Amino acid sequence: MAMEQQDELVTLSLAGIARLAGVGRAAVSNWRRRRSDFPEPVGGTDASPLFSLADAESWLLRHGKIDESSSGWDRLWPRIEDLGDRDGMAHLLAWAGERLATPAMNPPRGAPEPGAAEKRLADEIVGLALRQSPKEAFAVLLDRWHAVHVRQLIVTPRQLADTMVALAAELRDHSAPVRRVLDPACGMGSLLAASGRRWSGQVPPPALAGVDNDAAVARLTRARLALEFAGFERHVQSADTMLDAPLRHASCADVVLSYPPSNERSWGHDELATDPRWTYGAPPRTEPELAWVQHCLSVLEPGGVAVLVLPPSVASRRAGRRIRAGLVRNGVVRAVVALPPGSAPPHGVGLHLWLLAAPREVPADDVIFVDAADCRTTALTGRGMAVDWDGLRQRTVAALRGSDLPGVTRVPTAELLGEETDLTPSRRTVTERSVGPVELRRAWSGWDKVLMDMDDAAKGVRGQEASLVVPDNFGYTFVGDLERSGALDVAPGKVLADDLIQQGAPADDALRVVNPWATRGEEPWVAAAQAAELEAEGLGVLTSFGDVVVVTTFGEFDVWVETAGPRLLGAHTVRLRTDPALLDPFFLAACLNAPGNDQRAGTRASSSSRVDVRRLRVLCAPSAQQRRIGEVYRRLVRFREAVADLGRHGDVLSGMLSGLLAQGRLTGE
């Protein structure tokens, strides 16, 4: 389907044409150099020319670089992105989402009126979404919009959002229904969506209320909730939570969940000096987070609970000592949980969860501290470490139920009301591990075994030498070019409905789900019959032995050859199925895993960009050379796994020895 004639010229760079065609920028530069009929630039500079989208699309169709079955969003998105500014794109997408909602929604008061070009573009978005699933289509658009503007937004990751909702549910009286959930700094609505999923079976479901000071983001969240939770009462408003009156419908709530902004000095300190919300003390200018804590407590119904994500410094900064003491003295701080680094942006910081409850007649006489910073596990992809969300949830829930576990301690309120009132979990949960002669010998035995395994694996790659030059007959191509030549097939994983995915012990006929954010402890799975049905309907992608699987999020980029399968691929993964006569899968994996390949194929220059799998570079090599490289790659994978195993055993052993040494119990010469 050719693009409609537009009143306003929409332009693309060479990189934009490459994304539209699913190839690397170098391929487009070659087309421009070698094809005399390639479109002429309509703007830009000699170094960065701009081309008409209509001309580029027509040329690509004419030369078979794209076809009528090309992804509709891939062809529509450049025109959305050409709107340029973040808010303009957001309002357009939100307007389309409002029209897709059932029943259709009116824009919020004060929303900008779309122009003629935006209206036509919104018509195309709505038309394409209605041919698919409006809910899933809007999720795709939101995902792409966030990827473009990721540096300007902090979004609560889904796993953290689900964990916060689970802990809020545990804190509450289970016999009382949840009538209203509030996020006073809702952003893109991750916490409200997690609440909707958690309490969707409650009759009636709770009202979902959110406030955000960014009008464009609040409008997107309003449309998102309307599409995902049509049967819920919903209230999303753009306002400054601190300075403006809270939402009329959310002046009180049974559950408050929030990841409020931090380190903001202009939060309204001077204007709010005598605000009635400051029950536990007026927050200093340098303590905006404690202002948010008190705001959240002020809107809780009796028996209500709140779970907040806060920077670790809030637990110990001297300026906030009096307020922390007031919170502890009144029994509203039920628990503080230290999260592992990587749980949420900023990923290098180990954030805290504060679990709060509305004041009671008889305050709690202790505070629970949970140090879950060690809840880490090998990522499901096999590379690096990920947060063990299952382990973190289990440890925290057990602590709330009174269990005595390593990393958990209950501190009487009186002990916390000293000079500092430090609420840092790691300073309250120090435990000494008991190590005896048998444990130490067992650790050394494990070390010796993995050391032999690593030595065996190293022998498989040690004989390889580095050549000074690349062979003359070698060059490079791209996955997109290999796809067009028939050497491989590209099949992106699908967004899977939440009610399909199971957690925990798998059934006998279970198929694992590949999810970039899952950890080995979670083991998401689906029933085999459901997976087969999804594949038959084109709604699921299953792997087979020898398929190459690529995780396409930049921060979690990974590649491996499927040797376990079949497995079901979730979002942000891609299956590459090669023709073995033309392309060895282990050779392909070796090329895709080359250092820097993900950066070349990133859709943005930031560390949170997506990887366009068709732009990944592949070495051109004859079949015999492919098989040799593929065999060496298999050995290299075994070596890498052995090194990681050795590191884990080394950490355990060195920890044991350090503890024994510090206790004066390490004997010997």
MOCORBEL-V316331 format. One record per pair of residues at least 12 apart in sequence whose ideal C-beta (glycine too) atoms are under 8 Angstrom apart, sorted by the first residue. I is the first residue (numbers start at 1). J is the second residue. Records with the same first field share a line. If there is no record, write none. Layout:
BEGIN
I=J / J
END
This chain:
BEGIN
1=68
2=54 / 57 / 58 / 61
3=53 / 54 / 57 / 58 / 75 / 79
4=120 / 124
5=54
6=54 / 79 / 117 / 120
7=116 / 117
8=117
9=42 / 52
10=52 / 53 / 54 / 78 / 79 / 82
11=42 / 43 / 44 / 50 / 51 / 52 / 53 / 82
12=50 / 51 / 52 / 53 / 56 / 78 / 82
13=44 / 48 / 49 / 50 / 51
14=28 / 29 / 32 / 49 / 51
16=78 / 81
17=51 / 56 / 60
18=615
19=74 / 78 / 603 / 612
20=56 / 57 / 60 / 66 / 74 / 75 / 78
21=60 / 65 / 66 / 480
22=66 / 74 / 480 / 483 / 612 / 614 / 615
23=65 / 478 / 480 / 481 / 614 / 615
24=478 / 480 / 600 / 601 / 614 / 615 / 617
25=615
26=478
27=478 / 480 / 481
31=63 / 65
35=63
37=59
38=59
39=51 / 52 / 55 / 56 / 59
42=55
53=78 / 79 / 82
57=75
65=484
72=128 / 131
73=128 / 137 / 140 / 141 / 144
76=121 / 124 / 125 / 128
77=144
79=121
80=92 / 93 / 121 / 125 / 141
81=148
83=118
86=148 / 149 / 152 / 216
87=215 / 216
89=145 / 148
90=145 / 216 / 217 / 219 / 220
91=111 / 112 / 114 / 216 / 219
92=114 / 118 / 121 / 122 / 125
93=125 / 138 / 141 / 142 / 145 / 220 / 223
94=107 / 111 / 216 / 219 / 220 / 222 / 223
95=107 / 111 / 114 / 118 / 122
96=122 / 125 / 126 / 129 / 138 / 141
97=138 / 141 / 220 / 223 / 224 / 226 / 227
98=222 / 223 / 226
99=122 / 126
100=126 / 129 / 130 / 134 / 137 / 138 / 223 / 227
101=134 / 223 / 226 / 227 / 230
102=230
105=222 / 223 / 226
107=219
108=215 / 218 / 219 / 222 / 237 / 238
110=215
111=215 / 219
125=137 / 141
134=227
135=227 / 228
136=495
138=223 / 224 / 227
139=224 / 495
140=495
142=188 / 220 / 224
145=220
146=188
147=603 / 604 / 608 / 609 / 610
148=604
150=604 / 606 / 608 / 609
151=606 / 608
153=187 / 188 / 217
154=187 / 259 / 344 / 345
155=187 / 188 / 190 / 345
156=187 / 190 / 191 / 259 / 309 / 344
157=190 / 343 / 344 / 517
158=190 / 194 / 517
159=343 / 387 / 389 / 517
160=309 / 339 / 343 / 344 / 389
161=190 / 191 / 193 / 194 / 257
162=194 / 197 / 198 / 389
163=389 / 392 / 393
164=191 / 194 / 257 / 307 / 309 / 353
165=191 / 194 / 195 / 197 / 198 / 257 / 307
166=198 / 393 / 397
167=307 / 337 / 353 / 355 / 393 / 396 / 397 / 400
168=255 / 257 / 305 / 306 / 307 / 355
169=198
170=397 / 400 / 401
171=305 / 307 / 334 / 355 / 357 / 400
172=254 / 255 / 303 / 304 / 305
173=303
176=254 / 303
177=202 / 206
178=195 / 199 / 202 / 206 / 254 / 255
179=206 / 207 / 254 / 301
180=206 / 207 / 209 / 249 / 250 / 252 / 253 / 254 / 255 / 301
181=195 / 199 / 206 / 207 / 208 / 209 / 253 / 254 / 255 / 256 / 257
182=209 / 210 / 211 / 247 / 250 / 253 / 255 / 256 / 257 / 299
183=209 / 210 / 211 / 256 / 257 / 258
184=210 / 211 / 241 / 246 / 250 / 256 / 258 / 260 / 292 / 295 / 296 / 299
185=211 / 212 / 213 / 241 / 258 / 259 / 260 / 261 / 292
186=210 / 211 / 212 / 218 / 221 / 236 / 258
187=212 / 214 / 217 / 221 / 259
188=217 / 220 / 221 / 224
189=210 / 220 / 221 / 224 / 225 / 236
191=257 / 258 / 259
192=208 / 209 / 210 / 221 / 225 / 257
193=224 / 225 / 228 / 229
194=257
195=208 / 255 / 257
196=208 / 225 / 228 / 229 / 232
197=498
200=229
205=229 / 231 / 232 / 233
206=232 / 233 / 254 / 255
207=232 / 233 / 234 / 235 / 249 / 250
208=225 / 229 / 232 / 233 / 234 / 235
209=234 / 235 / 236 / 247 / 249 / 250 / 253
210=225 / 235 / 236 / 237 / 250
211=236 / 237 / 238 / 239 / 241 / 246 / 247 / 250
212=236 / 238 / 239
213=238 / 239 / 240 / 241
214=238
215=238
218=236 / 237 / 238
219=236 / 238
221=236
222=234 / 236
235=247 / 249 / 250
240=268
241=295
242=267 / 268 / 272 / 291 / 292 / 295
243=268 / 271 / 272
246=299
250=299
251=299
252=299 / 300 / 301 / 304
253=299 / 300 / 301 / 304
254=300 / 301 / 303 / 304 / 305
255=304 / 305 / 306
256=296 / 299 / 300 / 304 / 305 / 306 / 307 / 308
257=306 / 307 / 308
258=292 / 296 / 306 / 308 / 309
259=308 / 309 / 344
260=288 / 289 / 292 / 308 / 309 / 310
261=288 / 292
262=288 / 289 / 310 / 311 / 314
263=288 / 311
264=288
265=285 / 286 / 288
267=288 / 291
268=291
269=283 / 284 / 285 / 288 / 291
272=291
276=298
277=291 / 294 / 295 / 298
278=291 / 294
279=294 / 297 / 298 / 326
280=294 / 297 / 323 / 326 / 327 / 330
281=322 / 323 / 326
283=320 / 323
284=319 / 320
286=317 / 319
287=314 / 317 / 319 / 320 / 323
289=310 / 311 / 314
290=314 / 320 / 323 / 324
292=308
293=308 / 310 / 323 / 327 / 354 / 356
294=323
296=308 / 356
297=332 / 356 / 358 / 359
300=356 / 357 / 358
301=358
302=358
303=358
304=357 / 358
305=334 / 355 / 356 / 357 / 358
306=354 / 355 / 356 / 357
307=353 / 354 / 355 / 356
308=353 / 354 / 356
309=344 / 351 / 352 / 353
310=351 / 352 / 353 / 354
311=349 / 351 / 352
312=338 / 349 / 350 / 351 / 352 / 424
314=352 / 354
315=336 / 352 / 422 / 423 / 424 / 425
316=420 / 422 / 423 / 424
318=420
321=419 / 420 / 421
324=421 / 423
325=416 / 417 / 421
327=356
328=367 / 413 / 416 / 417 / 421 / 423
329=363 / 413 / 417
330=359 / 363
331=357 / 359 / 360 / 362 / 363 / 364 / 365 / 413
332=356 / 357 / 358 / 359 / 363
333=354 / 355 / 356 / 367 / 423
334=355 / 356 / 357 / 364 / 367 / 368 / 400
335=353 / 354 / 355 / 367 / 368 / 369 / 370 / 396 / 399 / 400
336=352 / 353 / 354 / 355 / 367 / 368 / 369 / 370 / 423 / 424 / 425
337=352 / 353 / 355 / 370 / 372 / 392 / 396 / 425
338=350 / 352 / 370 / 371 / 372 / 373 / 424 / 425 / 426
339=351 / 352 / 353 / 372 / 373 / 387 / 392
340=372 / 373 / 374 / 375 / 376 / 387 / 388 / 392
341=373
342=385 / 386 / 387
343=387
350=373
352=425
355=368 / 400
363=413
364=413
365=412 / 413
366=410 / 411 / 412 / 413
367=410 / 411 / 413 / 416 / 423
368=399 / 400 / 408 / 409 / 410
369=408 / 409 / 410 / 411 / 423 / 425 / 428 / 429
370=395 / 396 / 399 / 407 / 408 / 425 / 429
371=407 / 408 / 425 / 426 / 428 / 429
372=391 / 392 / 395 / 396 / 407
373=426
374=407
375=387 / 388 / 389 / 391 / 392 / 395
376=388
377=391 / 519 / 520 / 521
378=519 / 520 / 644
379=519 / 520 / 556 / 558
380=514 / 515 / 516 / 518 / 519 / 520 / 522
381=516 / 551 / 556 / 558 / 560
382=558 / 560 / 641
383=558
386=517 / 518 / 519
387=519
388=519 / 521
389=519 / 521 / 522
390=503 / 519 / 521 / 522
391=521
395=407 / 408
406=431 / 433
407=429 / 431
408=429
409=428 / 429
411=428
432=659 / 663
433=655 / 656 / 659
435=656 / 659 / 660
439=656
440=656 / 657 / 660
443=649 / 652 / 653 / 656
444=653
446=649 / 652 / 653
447=646 / 649 / 650 / 653
450=642 / 645 / 646 / 649
451=646
453=642 / 645 / 646
454=639 / 642 / 643 / 645 / 646
456=642
457=635 / 638 / 639 / 641 / 642 / 643
458=639 / 642
460=635 / 638 / 639
461=632 / 635 / 636 / 639
464=632
473=622
474=619 / 620 / 621
475=619 / 620
476=617 / 618 / 619 / 620
477=617 / 618 / 620
478=614 / 615 / 616 / 617 / 618
479=576 / 592 / 613 / 614 / 615 / 616 / 618
480=614 / 615
482=583 / 618
483=614
485=582
486=579 / 582
487=578 / 579 / 582 / 583
488=576 / 577 / 578 / 579 / 583 / 588
489=576 / 577
490=574 / 575 / 576 / 613 / 614
491=541 / 569 / 574 / 575 / 576 / 577
492=541 / 552 / 569 / 573 / 574 / 575 / 613
493=514 / 541 / 569 / 570 / 571 / 572 / 573 / 574 / 575
494=534 / 539 / 540 / 541 / 569 / 570 / 571
495=570 / 571
496=513 / 526 / 534 / 540 / 568 / 570 / 571
500=526 / 530 / 534
501=513 / 524 / 525 / 526
502=524 / 525 / 526 / 527
503=522 / 523 / 524 / 525
504=523
506=523 / 525
507=525 / 527
509=527 / 528 / 529
510=525 / 526 / 527 / 528
511=525 / 526 / 527 / 528 / 531 / 542 / 566 / 567 / 568
512=524 / 525 / 564 / 567 / 568
513=525 / 526 / 567 / 568 / 569 / 570
514=543 / 549 / 551 / 567 / 568 / 569 / 570 / 573
515=570 / 571 / 573
516=551 / 553 / 556 / 558 / 570 / 572 / 573
517=556
524=570
526=568
531=566 / 568
534=568
540=568 / 569
541=568 / 569 / 575
542=565 / 566 / 567 / 568 / 569
543=562 / 565 / 566 / 567 / 568 / 569 / 575
544=562 / 565 / 566 / 577
545=562 / 563 / 565
546=561 / 562 / 577 / 578 / 580 / 585
547=561 / 562 / 565 / 575 / 576 / 577 / 585
548=560 / 561 / 562 / 575 / 576 / 577 / 578 / 585 / 588 / 589 / 592
549=561 / 562 / 569 / 573 / 574 / 575 / 576
550=573 / 574 / 576 / 592 / 611 / 613 / 616
551=572 / 573
552=572 / 573 / 574 / 610 / 611 / 612 / 613
553=572 / 610 / 611
554=598 / 602 / 606 / 607 / 608 / 609 / 610 / 611
555=607 / 608
556=572
557=598 / 611
559=589 / 592 / 593
560=589 / 637
561=585 / 586 / 589
572=610
574=613
576=588 / 613
581=623
582=623
583=626
584=623 / 626 / 627 / 629 / 630
585=630
586=629 / 630 / 631 / 633 / 634
587=619 / 621 / 626 / 627 / 629 / 630 / 633
588=618
589=630 / 633
590=629 / 630 / 632 / 633 / 636
591=616 / 617 / 618 / 619
592=616 / 618
593=633
594=617
597=616 / 617
598=611 / 616
600=615 / 616 / 617
601=613 / 614 / 615 / 616 / 617
END
